[in-house]
Amino acid sequence: MPWIELQGAVNVRDLGGLPTEDGRETVTGRLLRADNLQELSPADVETLVRDIGLTTVVDLRSTAEVVSEGPAPLDRVPGVQRIHHPVLPEIGSATDVVGDVLLTRTEQDRSRYPDDPVCGHYLGYLEDRPDEVVGALRDTARADGAAVIHCAAGKDRTGVVVALALAAAGVRPQAVVADYAASGERTGALIARLRRSPTYAPDIDSKPSDSHRVRPETMAAFLEQMDARHGGAARWLADHGFSPEDLRLLRAKLRDQGRRPASAARPVSHDGRAS
């Protein structure tokens, strides 16, 4: 996996180089996925903005998380837009760091897919907040330069929205599963990082350590259920307002070798501001 090593985030990678069904690969420098971006250093900002050409941050966290964590370093960079698309129901302080929130939601998750409640939880994003999921992908597709999709740990909410993007762009299912599973390589570092945050520490400490595992079987089941229940990612998106033009732009962003990020090589000052 093409990890992007940063000082202030541990689960960041470029979604280029993934094989597609027609024998091509996704293009690097177009779509990134990440965990919480609150602790980025000036050098991290320079890497993302100047070296990669980041212009758009798609934030999947809840409003409560955003308020609790406060402004992030990229929020201060001119030319970088943060767009908020919370994919959980807005229920107070719930953060979804480890995959379930309240007892009632856990019951719903099991009812959606008894064989794997985490897969049921992921299917719940589509039922509970379809407009936000679609909006996140629409803004990703229309970003002038590179876009990063992130939540808190960068594995659940981010994993689902990224999986939809990749599947709609024609990435092979095995590659979508492998990308999702790669977050498991950083579990220890993720838990240690989130435990430092007053926002996320209660969720981390209230769950058994096994609940933090990233299981490839969960994403495989999610993709299978997308096909069985909705006719696939592209069909689900179309049924929820993702237009043919949106899909064309998303596929072009991830697959078109000739498309260049508009903001690549933009200089960044020493305080982390683009110039």
C-alpha positions as CSV (number, residue, x, y, z in Angstrom):
1,M,0.0,0.0,0.0
2,P,1.3,3.5,-0.8
3,W,1.4,4.9,2.7
4,I,2.0,8.6,3.2
5,E,4.1,8.9,6.3
6,L,3.2,12.0,8.3
7,Q,4.1,13.2,11.7
8,G,0.6,14.0,12.8
9,A,-1.5,11.2,11.3
10,V,-0.9,7.5,11.1
11,N,-3.4,6.0,8.7
12,V,-2.9,8.0,5.5
13,R,-2.5,6.5,2.1
14,D,-2.8,7.3,-1.6
15,L,-5.4,5.3,-3.5
16,G,-3.5,5.1,-6.7
17,G,-2.2,1.9,-8.2
18,L,-5.3,-0.2,-7.6
19,P,-6.2,-2.6,-10.4
20,T,-9.5,-2.0,-12.2
21,E,-11.7,-4.6,-13.9
22,D,-10.6,-3.5,-17.4
23,G,-6.9,-4.0,-16.7
24,R,-5.9,-0.4,-15.8
25,E,-4.9,1.2,-12.5
26,T,-6.1,4.1,-10.5
27,V,-3.9,7.2,-10.7
28,T,-1.8,8.4,-7.8
29,G,-2.2,11.9,-6.3
30,R,-6.0,12.1,-6.9
31,L,-7.6,10.5,-3.8
32,L,-6.2,10.0,-0.3
33,R,-7.8,8.5,2.8
34,A,-6.8,9.4,6.3
35,D,-7.5,9.3,10.0
36,N,-8.0,12.5,12.1
37,L,-6.0,15.4,10.7
38,Q,-6.0,17.6,13.8
39,E,-2.3,17.1,14.6
40,L,-0.7,17.7,11.3
41,S,2.7,19.4,11.5
42,P,3.8,22.3,9.1
43,A,5.8,19.7,7.3
44,D,2.8,17.4,6.9
45,V,0.8,20.3,5.5
46,E,3.6,21.0,3.0
47,T,3.6,17.4,1.9
48,L,-0.1,17.3,1.3
49,V,-0.6,20.7,-0.3
50,R,2.6,21.4,-2.1
51,D,3.9,17.9,-3.0
52,I,0.6,16.1,-3.6
53,G,-1.6,19.0,-4.6
54,L,-4.4,18.7,-2.0
55,T,-7.3,21.1,-2.5
56,T,-10.2,19.3,-0.8
57,V,-10.8,17.8,2.7
58,V,-13.9,15.7,2.9
59,D,-14.6,15.3,6.7
60,L,-17.0,12.5,7.6
61,R,-16.9,13.1,11.4
62,S,-20.0,14.1,13.3
63,T,-20.7,17.7,14.2
64,A,-20.0,16.9,17.8
65,E,-16.5,15.6,16.9
66,V,-15.7,18.6,14.8
67,V,-16.8,21.0,17.5
68,S,-14.9,19.1,20.2
69,E,-11.7,18.8,18.3
70,G,-11.7,22.4,17.0
71,P,-10.0,23.8,13.9
72,A,-7.4,21.7,12.1
73,P,-4.2,22.9,10.5
74,L,-5.5,22.5,6.9
75,D,-8.4,24.8,7.8
76,R,-6.0,27.7,7.8
77,V,-4.5,27.0,4.4
78,P,-5.9,29.3,1.6
79,G,-7.1,27.2,-1.4
80,V,-7.8,24.1,0.7
81,Q,-11.5,23.6,1.3
82,R,-12.9,21.5,4.1
83,I,-16.4,20.1,3.4
84,H,-18.4,18.4,6.1
85,H,-20.4,15.3,5.4
86,P,-21.3,13.5,8.6
87,V,-22.4,10.0,7.8
88,L,-23.7,9.1,11.2
89,P,-27.0,10.4,12.6
90,E,-26.3,13.5,14.7
91,I,-26.8,12.0,18.1
92,G,-24.8,14.1,20.5
93,S,-21.3,13.0,21.3
94,A,-21.2,9.7,19.4
95,T,-18.0,9.3,17.5
96,D,-18.1,5.8,15.8
97,V,-14.4,5.2,16.4
98,V,-14.8,1.5,16.8
99,G,-17.8,0.6,14.8
100,D,-20.9,0.9,17.0
101,V,-22.4,3.7,19.1
102,L,-25.4,3.0,21.2
103,L,-27.2,-0.3,22.2
104,T,-30.1,0.5,19.9
105,R,-27.7,1.0,17.0
106,T,-26.0,-2.3,17.8
107,E,-29.3,-4.1,17.6
108,Q,-30.0,-2.4,14.3
109,D,-26.6,-3.4,13.0
110,R,-27.3,-7.1,13.9
111,S,-30.7,-7.0,12.3
112,R,-29.3,-5.6,9.0
113,Y,-26.7,-8.4,8.7
114,P,-26.6,-10.9,11.5
115,D,-23.5,-12.7,10.2
116,D,-21.4,-9.6,10.7
117,P,-22.8,-6.7,12.7
118,V,-20.0,-4.4,11.6
119,C,-21.1,-5.0,8.0
120,G,-24.6,-4.2,9.2
121,H,-23.3,-1.0,10.7
122,Y,-21.7,0.0,7.4
123,L,-25.0,-0.7,5.5
124,G,-26.6,1.6,8.1
125,Y,-24.6,4.6,6.8
126,L,-26.4,4.1,3.5
127,E,-29.8,4.0,5.1
128,D,-29.3,6.7,7.7
129,R,-27.4,9.4,5.7
130,P,-27.5,8.7,2.0
131,D,-27.4,12.4,1.1
132,E,-24.2,12.8,3.0
133,V,-22.6,9.8,1.5
134,V,-23.5,10.9,-2.0
135,G,-22.4,14.5,-1.2
136,A,-19.0,13.3,0.0
137,L,-18.4,11.5,-3.3
138,R,-19.8,14.3,-5.4
139,D,-17.4,16.8,-3.7
140,T,-14.5,14.3,-4.1
141,A,-15.3,13.9,-7.8
142,R,-15.4,17.7,-8.4
143,A,-12.3,18.6,-6.4
144,D,-9.9,20.7,-8.4
145,G,-6.9,18.9,-7.1
146,A,-6.3,15.9,-4.8
147,A,-9.0,15.1,-2.2
148,V,-8.6,13.4,1.1
149,I,-11.5,11.6,2.8
150,H,-11.2,11.2,6.5
151,C,-13.0,10.5,9.8
152,A,-11.4,9.7,13.2
153,A,-9.6,6.4,12.7
154,G,-9.9,6.4,8.9
155,K,-11.1,2.8,8.8
156,D,-14.9,2.6,9.2
157,R,-16.7,5.7,7.8
158,T,-13.8,6.5,5.6
159,G,-13.5,2.8,4.6
160,V,-17.1,2.7,3.4
161,V,-17.1,5.9,1.5
162,V,-13.8,5.1,-0.1
163,A,-15.0,1.6,-1.0
164,L,-18.0,3.1,-2.8
165,A,-15.8,5.4,-4.7
166,L,-13.4,2.6,-5.8
167,A,-16.2,0.2,-6.6
168,A,-18.0,2.8,-8.7
169,A,-14.8,3.5,-10.6
170,G,-14.4,-0.1,-11.5
171,V,-11.7,-1.2,-9.0
172,R,-11.6,-4.9,-8.5
173,P,-13.4,-6.1,-5.4
174,Q,-10.3,-7.9,-4.1
175,A,-8.3,-4.6,-4.3
176,V,-11.1,-2.7,-2.5
177,V,-11.0,-5.3,0.3
178,A,-7.1,-5.2,0.5
179,D,-7.1,-1.4,0.8
180,Y,-9.7,-1.6,3.6
181,A,-7.7,-4.3,5.4
182,A,-4.5,-2.2,5.2
183,S,-5.7,0.0,8.1
184,G,-5.2,-3.0,10.3
185,E,-1.4,-2.5,9.9
186,R,-1.7,0.7,11.8
187,T,-4.2,-0.3,14.6
188,G,-1.8,0.0,17.5
189,A,-0.6,3.5,16.4
190,L,-4.2,4.5,15.7
191,I,-5.4,3.5,19.2
192,A,-2.5,5.2,20.9
193,R,-3.2,8.4,19.0
194,L,-6.9,8.5,19.5
195,R,-6.5,7.7,23.2
196,R,-4.6,11.0,23.6
197,S,-7.8,12.9,22.5
198,P,-10.5,13.8,25.1
199,T,-13.0,13.4,22.3
200,Y,-12.1,9.8,21.4
201,A,-10.5,8.3,24.6
202,P,-13.8,7.3,26.2
203,D,-14.8,5.3,23.1
204,I,-11.5,3.6,22.9
205,D,-11.3,2.7,26.6
206,S,-14.9,1.5,26.8
207,K,-14.5,-1.2,24.1
208,P,-12.6,-4.5,24.2
209,S,-9.4,-4.5,22.3
210,D,-10.7,-7.1,19.8
211,S,-13.4,-4.6,18.6
212,H,-10.6,-2.5,17.0
213,R,-9.7,-5.2,14.6
214,V,-10.1,-4.6,10.8
215,R,-11.5,-7.7,9.2
216,P,-11.2,-8.1,5.4
217,E,-14.3,-10.4,5.6
218,T,-16.3,-7.4,6.7
219,M,-15.6,-5.4,3.6
220,A,-16.0,-8.4,1.4
221,A,-19.5,-8.9,2.9
222,F,-20.3,-5.2,2.5
223,L,-19.5,-5.3,-1.2
224,E,-21.5,-8.5,-1.7
225,Q,-24.5,-7.0,0.0
226,M,-24.1,-3.8,-2.1
227,D,-24.5,-6.0,-5.2
228,A,-27.3,-8.2,-3.8
229,R,-29.4,-5.4,-2.3
230,H,-28.7,-2.5,-4.5
231,G,-27.2,-3.7,-7.8
232,G,-23.7,-2.4,-6.9
233,A,-22.2,0.9,-5.8
234,A,-22.8,2.8,-9.0
235,R,-26.5,1.8,-9.1
236,W,-26.9,2.7,-5.4
237,L,-25.3,6.1,-6.0
238,A,-27.5,6.7,-9.1
239,D,-30.6,5.8,-7.1
240,H,-29.7,8.4,-4.6
241,G,-29.0,11.4,-6.8
242,F,-25.5,10.8,-8.1
243,S,-25.8,11.9,-11.7
244,P,-24.2,10.4,-14.8
245,E,-22.0,13.4,-14.9
246,D,-21.0,12.9,-11.2
247,L,-20.0,9.3,-12.0
248,R,-18.1,10.4,-15.1
249,L,-16.1,12.9,-13.1
250,L,-15.4,10.4,-10.3
251,R,-14.2,7.8,-12.7
252,A,-12.1,10.4,-14.6
253,K,-10.6,11.6,-11.3
254,L,-9.5,8.1,-10.3
255,R,-8.6,6.7,-13.7
256,D,-7.7,9.5,-16.3
257,Q,-4.0,9.6,-16.6
258,G,-4.1,13.0,-18.5
259,R,-5.9,14.9,-15.8
260,R,-3.5,17.0,-13.7
261,P,-4.3,18.4,-10.2
262,A,-4.8,22.2,-10.6
263,S,-2.8,23.0,-7.5
264,A,0.2,20.8,-7.7
265,A,3.5,22.3,-6.6
266,R,1.7,25.2,-4.9
267,P,4.2,26.8,-2.4
268,V,3.5,26.6,1.3
269,S,4.9,29.1,3.8
270,H,6.7,28.0,7.0
271,D,3.5,28.5,9.1
272,G,1.6,26.0,7.0
273,R,-0.2,28.5,4.8
274,A,-0.3,28.1,1.1
275,S,1.1,31.0,-0.8
